[in-house]
Each structure stands twice: as C-alpha cells, then as structure tokens.
Amino acid sequence: MIVTLKDGKSLDCDDNPFASGADGAAHWSKDGTSLVKFYHNPESWRSASLEAILVRFIAIKSKEKKEEEYWQKILCWPAGIVTSPRLGVVIPRAPKGLKKLACFITPKWLNKHPEDVGNWSARLYIALQMARSIKRLQGKGLCHSDLSDNNVLANSSDGRTYVIDMDGLVVPGLQIARPVVDGTFGYIAPELVSRKISDPSVQTDLHALAVLIYQILFLRHPLLGKKVHDRDPEKDDTLRLGERALFIEHPTDASNRPERLDWSYKLCGSGVGALFEKAFIHGLHQPIQRPLAFAWERELVSLTDVLVTCLNPKCTLKSFPLPEIQTVTHARLKCPWCQQKFGGFSLAILHWQKPVAGQAGVFRPDGTRKVAWPKGQLYEWHTSLGAIPTPTMDAKVLAVFDNLPQKPGPIFLLNHALPYLEAADPGVSWKRVPVNQAVELKNGRKLRFGLPGQTRDAVVEVIQLL
Ligand SMILES: [Zn+2]
C-alpha cells in the first residue's frame, strides 16, 4: 500500500503487518529501510505528540554532523508522520546484527545460544551507550517511559546499541506527550508498581536504566531473588518489584539473595559500585537518590580503562576489570568469570592526577586509572581535564601501550601523536618523549601530557601479579 506522510511524501509498504502490539501494527516498507506503525486507536493528542517528538524535542539533531550521525546510530528516532490511510509513524529499520537485549541476559536463551554471551567489554560498551542515550533524552526533557530488554537492541560481541520504541516518548508535564504504558515487567520502578505515583518520569527511567546496566553486566536481575512475599504469584510480583523490592546483593538483608551468586557488583570497583548502591540500596525506594545517567556514563567510561583480558582462551566473558589493588608490591588475582589465575607477570597502571587549583605544580590523584594493557590506547579525553569521550571528540589514537622493543618485557608507552609528552622519575628533571619514541613505564615514573595545570598528569605503578 502507498501511505502519505505529513510532509507530502509517500512511501510504499507491505499490506500486511509483520507484528502487532497493544497500541499498533507494524508494516515493513518495500524499500527495506523502515517500518510503518499504524495506531489501532490513536488518542486525540497522538498526532501533536508525534509532531513534538519529530520537531521540538528531536534528540538526534545537532549542529555538528558527526554528533548527529552518532545519535542516529543509537537512538531509533521516528522519521515521519503518516497521515493517510490513517495515523502512523515511520521508524527507521534497525541495522543488521542487532538483537533484543533480552537475548543477552536470559540464562535459558544463553544456554541454547552460547554465542550470544559475547564478551564483557562489549557488554560494558552497551551499558555505557544505554546511559548516554538516557542522558541525551533527559537533556531534552524527555522520558522514554518503557525502557526494557525489549526496547534496547544490541550486539554482545561488538557493543552496538540501539534504543527503540521512541514514538512513546513522554514529556513530563506536557499534555501532548503523555504516558500510555507503565513500562515492562521487571523494569517498572517500585513507586509505579505500588501505585504511589501514576505516571512514568525521568526518575522511573533511571530505575529501568540501572536494572538494564546491572543485567547486561552480571546476567541476572537485581531484584528477582529467592524471597517469596505471597503465595499468589501476581501479588508476589507486585510486592517483590514494588513496595517490598529488595536488592539481591543487599549488604545487611540477605533474605532475597539467590542460592548461587557467583559474582558481585563489587567487581566493578568503587565508582560503578557506588552507583549500584545508590540505585538498588539507597535509591530503590527513594527515587531522588537514584544515580543520574551522566554519573553512569562517567563511571562506566572509567571502567573501560581498567579492563584486562582473561588468560583462559575459553573464558566465556573474556575480560574483566582489574580490581582496585591496595598493596603496591604484589597481588594474587583470579578471573571472576572462570576463576583462571591471573598472574605470573607484572602490570603497569597509570594513576591519573589532577592539578590542584591555586597551587601551581601540585597534583592529586583523581581516583581514576588506566591499565597499560598491551595495545591499549590513549585518546585526547584521557589527558584532558575533567573530560569524558563525547561523540564529537577527536578519536585519534595519541599513544599506545606496548611491550616493545623486547617481548615479553617491560611495558612502554609509544608516543604516536602526543604533541607534548614528558616523563620524570622522582627527584629527576622532566625529559621530553618526542613523537615515534617510547617511554618505559617504571614504578613511580611520572608522565606529563601538556603544560603544567592544563592536562592531567599520570603516575605509573607497577604491580607484581603472583
Ligand atoms: Zn576468565
């Protein structure tokens, strides 16, 4: 059938829908680039709401082309309004190779499709992009309202992420973009489940985001443990996800802890760990305390910098975050997923330092690290003050870690394109490391990436892993 769009264009799409849901039926476009969703019974405000999402609140638009391309890749934004034969919306078709997030977090599915386990570094990237997407929506004053494992498509091997179902976006407080759903089972915030509030909000989205991040990283739900609240399964669900919701890893109340808990959220270290505590301990029933999307983004970015690769080639998840080791001399470590010993070598870690305001030449650790894993790379945002990677930031590789020139041996930092790189041992003056030259990462050695006070410094720590 030929459908007419509000802007006067037309589109040829299949006569029969390939899917039908509660509020509409979806038809593929003949050219294969999009789908058209027709609403079964469009509400009186639906047309104005779609118009607002497409024009006033369009989160994929940016002055910078690079940024616009980035958001188009991760937010499935409606592309047009269909006016004839009846009200509908044109939605871009998801890129090939993406599946519903449910495939990557459901043990039953993963047992049958072990390839969907993917790897942990891609999972971390999915978590990061989900946080970025929600930050972007909230920056425009929008709430997704149905964020769930059905409405995020991803690839657990390469980390691609695509948030869908944007035609249901809600503008809290605005009469034209109203919530029509509470959300999906398992993702609805406790205050909505227990009917303390009636409408999804930015804060209920933040609950769903925390649940999804926990699930993609740990392959289990943070609230569905062993505790039974009522014999009636329906009442039980309302209680365990609503007024009596309890984190399965609660530090003082173990009543909802599953029989097997092979790994803890604590393996993510103190930064991401504190956010899980805010989301599922302090903020579970106090929405105002829930971590904001930008906090997730910042901490998940830091976590990508401490990933190491398991030594077991058959390890299911393949990489894990290096624990925050307190001892400076040596440590015994294991892969949290397969228990393979992680040791028999030394590892260099850069501890980032920020200049102290008003005290020239004084630097303090800012709590973030970068593991000098062979082939690991430094980008502009590593050395910049307070920066995190953004879609528009220069992604040029500035320096690479490598155990050149002799292998295996000490780790070096090879200056690819850093205009300014200096190194110094304690008590010794700074020495320039020009482009195409390398500096050995020795314990206690300092690295400087720009004029003092304009960039972060790093102090190298070398640990012996037994
Ligand atoms: Zn392993």
Boltz pocket constraint, residues with backbone or C-beta under 6 A from the ligand:
constraints:
  - pocket:
      binder: B
      contacts: [[A, 310], [A, 311], [A, 312], [A, 315], [A, 316], [A, 318], [A, 335], [A, 336], [A, 337], [A, 338], [A, 339], [A, 340]]
      max_distance: 6.0
